[in-house]
Amino acid sequence: MKQTVLAFIACINAHDVEGLGALMSDGHTFIDAHGNQVSGKEKMIAGWRGYFEWFPDYYIEVTEVFEDEDKLALFGFAGGTFKNKEGESWRLPAAWKAIVKDGRVTLWQVFADTKIPFEIIERNS
């Protein structure tokens, strides 16, 4: 299970949308830091494509991992630069919850203060 989630994160860091899709269950659910949910692999593949357009250098740094049966809690940092514009970068503490079933990520939930990235998006839109 941990290897599946670490492979998922490696795909995020490589901006490998096809790889992410291969690791998602068909009923994959994404929950953002505000509790908004997106369900379905195809919707999330499109969601990741859009996010990587906004933040072409988006990355996740994991510093701690806690595993319990089919769930993982991950802690670390996330960051990126809006459309590679100088001075529009962010890096902030973040946490993620992942659930894996049958070798596929069924849930990816993000916990972070998204105020800074959203302000950057607003400023540049």
C-alpha positions, 0 to 999 in steps of 0.5 A: 500500500505504501509503495502505491501511494509513493508511486502516486506521489512520484507521478504527481511530482513528475506531472505524469497524468497517465501514471496517476490515472493508472494508479487511481481506482475507477471510483477514485475520490479527491477531496480538496482542502475546502472539503470539495469532492471530485469523484471518478478517475476521468474527472480527476485526470482532467483535474490534474491536467488543469492543475499542472497547467496552473502550477507546472512545477507543482511538487509534494515533499513527504517528510512523515508517513503513518500507515494503518490497514488501508489508510495512509497519513502523509505530512510534508510540504507542497509548492509550485509557481503559477504558470512559471511566473517569477515571484508567484511561488508558494511552499506550505505545510500540507498533509494528505490522507490516502486510501488504497484498495486492490493496489489502486488509490481510492481516496486522495484528500488534501489538508493545507492552508490554500490562501496563498496559492488562491491569492496567486491564482486570483492575482494572475487571472 
